[in-house]
Amino acid sequence: MNLPNYFLADLPPEATLSATMISDACQTLKRNREQYFAQRSTASVVQLLCDIGAAWLQPENAFRRFALEAGPQKTGFSKATLQKGLDQFFRQFTPENFQAWLEQEFGHAQRLDKFAEIRGKPGLALARGPELIAHIAAGNLPNPTLMAVVTGLLTRSAQFVKCATGSSFLPRLFAHSVYDAEPKLGACLEIAEWPGGNAALEDALFAEADCVTATGSDETLGHIRRRLPSKTRFLGYGHRISFGYISGDALSGIGSSRIVTRAADDVIAWNQLGCLSPHVIYVQDAADLSPGKFAELLAAELERREGMDPRGELSWEESAAIVSRRGLYEIRAAHAPGTTHYWCSKNSTAWTVIYETDARFQLSCLNRFIYIKPVPDLKAVLENADAVRGQVSTVGIAAADDQTTEIAMQLARWGATRICPLGQMQNPPLTWRHDGRPALGDLITWTDWET
């Protein structure tokens, strides 16, 4: 597929970007927004997004075909992983989901279009988005970047998306699909990539944007924040981690195989690379199926999935990290067989399951490397995960229906910002509040009209 040169990311690799090019691109985006986009109705933007989402779900769609054909080489994800991840993302694009999201964020689906009543309060209120949003995207997963573009479209903002080196392929395709659906809207988007730390280019971008969003390490976010003009709104999304919890009742009876399948879903989704992927799955040691047996069944399921949905190739550094970690647990298993056991793919680093009785939270090296740890109850989970309290994004749970409310309350009081069924950890709804914050609401500025 030969994509036209609509965006800076479409330029050949040997092209050199300059601060002047970035400034000119930002000013063009703002002019295009004012001319083509600022007065668009929310309903028309939602309909366009739904049409784009529906197109991406069609097997014959040119952008989808190109993503699945060239994506494995461009992104490192297998075709099956890309297909499932993109399908889950674009299936969310329905009028009902967007309506629920807008009402959740603003209390009224047309709050961006007109002054609207505020329930229980005299007067009216209008919400408006930034003129230009600069997104500094992380390079590990495509969906957060695509979602950032969606939020900017809904707030009717011009957007400049700066991708990490080598990660612009899918954001660029999505932007082209927007341009293909409506060129005037596509003209309010820019996609570019360059190595992080290019102060000249980034300073030119920051000088033009009135809102900057960034995803990355806490160190990276702090560095960006210090360089922004005081008038610029900054939304930073730092490093977060996630884990799973399975109660004993969930593993009793015939439902245990379904729980194993759901756990595997979370481990293989986007190769476990996102902040929503589990590092550890805690299993209550009070069931017909022991935590150790659960780990063994999960290993068998991951082996089966590797034949259907292969992980894909890793860098030398990533593979070496897995080999090194496996070696550590091989030694531990040999010296303490009752407390440690591990299963792994043969002749590859495709997947690894570590079972150990030490319940302390352990960071995984990811890429389908998962810890299974037995616990007596949820209280023990929270005590052993205390070192990462405040950094936990998602907890995926599997429990009997009469237990889920109490489990969710304990996790919420402890600080988890998202609780979901096991198997859905990497598939948040549109209405998900990223890190517990309103994804749309953080972008907008309110005008209150006291009538």
N, C-alpha and C positions, 0 to 999 in steps of 0.2 A: 504494500500500500504506500503510495507516494503522497505524503502530506504536504500541502502548500505551506509556504513560509509566512504564517500568520503571527507566530510568536517568536520571541528571542530564542526559545529552546529549539526551534526548527532550524536555526542557523547551523551550518556545518561546524564540526568540532574545532576546526582551525580558526574560526571567527573569534575575534577579541572584543569583549565588551568594555565599554568605557563609562565613566561616571556621567558624561554628557548623554550617552545613549539611555541610561537608566532614568535620568531626569526628564529627558524628552518623552520617553515612554510613559512615565507617570503623568505628565501634563496632558498628553494625548488621552490617556484613560479618563482623566477627570473631565476633559472637554466632551468626550463621547458619552460619559455618564450623564452629564447635564443635558445633552442634546437628545439622547435616545432612551435613557433608562430611569432617570430620577422620578418621572411622573407615571411610570408603569404601575398598574394595579397589582396588588398582592395576588389576586385570583389568577391573573394572566401569567405571572411568574410561576405560581404553583402548577398551572396547567402545562406550561412549557417543561418544567422539571419532570412532571409525570410522563409527558410524551418522550422525553429523553430517556428516562428510566425504562419505560416500556420498550423502546428501541434497543437498548443495551441487552435486554433479556431475549431478544430474537436471535436464533442461531445464524440467520443470514445477514445480520447487521454487520456492516463492513468494519466498524470500529471494534466490535466484539471479536470478530474473526481475527483481526490483526492483533488484538491484545492476547488472544489465546495462542496464536501461531508464533508471534515474535516475543511474547512475554516471558517464557521460560529462560530464554537467552538474555533478555534485557533485565529481568528482575531477580532471577535465581529461584523463583517459585515454579513448581511443576504446573502443567496445564490444568490438571485436576484441582489443584489448590487455588489457582487463579479463577477457574470457572466457578467453584463453590463460593469463594469469597466475594466475587463480583455479583453473583446471583443473589446472595443474601443481602448485599448492600442495595442493589437497585430494586429488589422486591419491596423495599420500604417506601418507595416513591409512589404513594397513593394519595388522592385528595383527602381521604379520611385521616391519614397519618399526619399530613401537613397541617390540616385543620386543628387536630388535637395539639400539635406542637405549638402553633401560633397562639392558641387559646391558653395553653399552659404558661407560655412565656409572657404574654401581654394581657391576658384576661379578655381579649377580643381579637378575632381573626383579622379585622380590618384596621387595627390600631396604627399600622404603618401608612394607611391610605387617608385617614381623616381623623378629626377629633371625635372621640367616642366616649361614652359614659363610663365612669368608674363605679363599679358595683358598691353600693353602700356609702358613697362619698359624693358630695355636690361638686359640680364642675365637670370638665371634660379633659381628656389627655390625648396627646399625639406622640408617637414614637418615630424617630428617624435614625437611619443608619449613618455611619461615617461616609465621607466623600470618597476616600481612598483607604482601603485596608491593605497592608503589606503582611503576607503570611510567610513566615520563616519555617519551612516544613522540615520534619525529620525524614530520614531516608529509609527507615526499616519497613514501614507498611504504607500502602497507597491510600487506604480508606480514610484515615484522618485528614489527609490533604484534600481528598475529594469532598469530604464533609465540610471542611473549612470553606471551600468554594461555594457549596450549597448555602451555607449561612450568609455569605456575602451577597449572593444573588437574592436571597429573601429580603435582606435589608436594603437592597438596591444600591449597593456600593460598588464603585470601581475596585478592582482587585489586582494586585501584583503578587504572584506566587513565586517565591524563591525556593527552588528545590535543592536538596543536597546533591552533590556530584553523583551522576549516574542514576538518579532516582526520578527523573522527570517523565519517564515513558508513559505511565498510566495517567498522571495528571494532565499531561500534554494531550493524550488521546481524548480524555474527558472534555478538555477545553475545546478541542476541535469538534467534538460532537455538539457542544453548545453553539459554536460558530455555525456548524452545518444546519442546526435547527433554526437559528435566528442570528444572522451575521451582525446585526446592530448590537445584540447583547454580547456576542463573542468579542466585539470590538471594545468592550469594557473590561476584558480580561487580559492579563499578560502572564505568561509562564516563562521562567528562565531558570538556569542552573549555573552555579559557579562554586568553587571550593569555599567553604566557610573561612571567615577571617579576612576577606578582601575588604578592608576598611573603606577604600575609596568608593566602591560600588554600593556597599551597605549604607554608608553615610548619605550618599545621594538618594537612596531609597527612603531612608528614615526621614530625611528632610522634607519629603513630599507627602508622606503618609500621615493621616491624623489618627490612625489606629494601627498598631502592630501586634500580630499574634505570633507566638513562637512555641515550638515543641522541641524539647531537647533536654540535656542534662541541666541540673540546677546551676552548675557553673556557667554553662552557655547562656542560660536565661539571665543570670546576674550580669554577665558581660553586656548583653544586649540592652538591658534596662538602663545601665549606666550611660549608654551612648545616645539615648533617645532625648529629643527636645522635651522640655518640661510639659508642653502642651499636648504631647502625644500620649494617647491611651495605650497601655500595654497589657496584654493578656498572655501570661506565660503558663505553659503546661509542662511541668517538670517530670522527672522520673517517678513512675509509680509501679507497684507490683500487685499481684493477685494470687489467690489460692482457692482451693476447693475444700468443702467439708461434706462428708457423707455420714449420716447417722446410721446407727445399727439397724433400725427398723427398715430403712430403705434397701438394705441388703438381705432382708429376710424373704424367703419364698422365691417365686419365679421372676420377680422383678429385678433380680441382681444382674442378669445379663444385659438388661437395658441400661442400668447404671454404668456398667463397664463400657458400653458403647458410647454413652454420653461423655464419660471421662475422656475417651479417646478422641471424640470430636473436639474437645477443648485443647487437647495436646497438639493435634495436627493442624488446627485452624491457623493459617498464616504461619505455619511452622513454629508456633509458640513464641513468636517474636514481639508481640505487642504488649503494652502495659496491662491489657485485660487477660492475658494468658496466664494459666496457673504455673507457679514454680513448684508448689507442693500441693498434694491432695491428702488431707487428713481423713482418716477412716476410723470411726468409733469401733472399738474392740468389744462389741456387745451384740454380735449378730451371728446368724447361721453361717455366714461366709466371713472367714477371718480376714483381717487386713492383709496378711501375707498371701493368702489365696487370691484376694482381690488383685494384688500387685501382679501375681503370676498370670491371671486372666487378662489383665490390662496389657501385659507384655505380648501375649498371644494375639490380642486384638490389634496392637500396633504393628506386629509382624504381618498380619493379614492386610491391614490398611496400606502398608508400604507397597504391596503389589498393586493396589488400586489407585492410590494417591501418593506417589513417591515424594519424598521430601525435596529432592533436587540437590544439586552440587553446592558445596560450601567452599569458602576460602580456606587456604591452608591454616590460617590462624584459628578459625572456628573449629575445624576438624581437630587440630592439635589440642585445643581446650577440652574437647569431649574425650579424646584418648587419654589425656592426663587425668581427668576426673574419674574416668572408668578405672584407671590403674590404681587410684587411691582406694576405691571401694572394693576392688579385687583383693587388695591386701587386707582390708578390714574384714571382708567376708571370710577370708581364709583363717584369720586369727580369732574372729568372734562370729561363728556361723549362726548362732542363735539370735544375734541382734542386727545383722546386716546380710542382705542378699541382693544380688542384682541380675538383671536379664538385659541382653542387648542384641542388636542385629549382628549377624555374622559377616565378617569381612567388609564391614562398612560402619559408619557412624550414624546410620539412618535413624535409629531410635534407641533409647536407654530408659530402663525403669530401675530405680534404686529403692529398696525397702530397708528402712532402718528404724529401730525402736527409739532412738534419740528423737524426741518430738520437737526439738528446737527448729525454728524456721530456717530453711536453707535456701539460698539463692541458687537457682539452676543456671547452667550454662546454655539453656534453651535449645532450639533446633530439635525438639522432640526428646528432651531429656527431663524426666519427671521424677520427683520424689514422692513416695507413699509412706506415710508415717501413722502408726496406730496411736489413738488417744482414748482415754476413758470417757470423755465428754467434751462439749464445746468450751467449757471453762478452761480446760487444759489447752485447747487450741489457742485461745486468746492470751493465755499466760505465756505460751511458747512463742507466739508471734509478737510479743510486746516490743521487741527490738525494732520492728518495722511499723509500729503503730503510727498513724498519721501519714504513712506512705502507701497505704493499701487502697487500690481503686475498687476492685471487684472481688466478691466472694461468690463462687458458684456453689449452690447447695443441693443436696439430694436428701430428702427426709420425708417421713410420713406426713400426710396432710395436717394432722392435728398437732404437729410439732413446728411447722414452718413459721407460724406467726411469732412464737416465742424465740425461735432461733434468729429470725430477722430482727426482732427488737434488741436482742443481746448484741448482734453484730452492729446495728445502727448506733447504739449507745457507745460501743467500743470505738467507732470511728469509720467503719466501712461506708463508702459513698454510693456503692451500687451492690445490690444483692440480686442474684438471678438464678434460675434453674441451672444445674450442671448441664453442660452441653451447649449453653448459649452465651458463654463468657465473652467470646469474640464477636458476638452478634447483637450489639446493643440497639435498642429502638431509636428512631429519630428523636424521641422525647427525652433521651438520656441526658442528664445534667453532668457534663464532663467535669470530673473531679469535684462533683457536688455543686457546680456552678451553672447558671443558665447560659447555654451556648449562644442563644440569640440575645437574651437580655443583657449580657455583658457588653454587647457591641453597641447598643443603641443609647440615644440621649432622649430624655423625656421633655415634653413641653406641656405644662399644666395650664389650663384655661379656666379661671375661676369665674363662673357665670353668675 
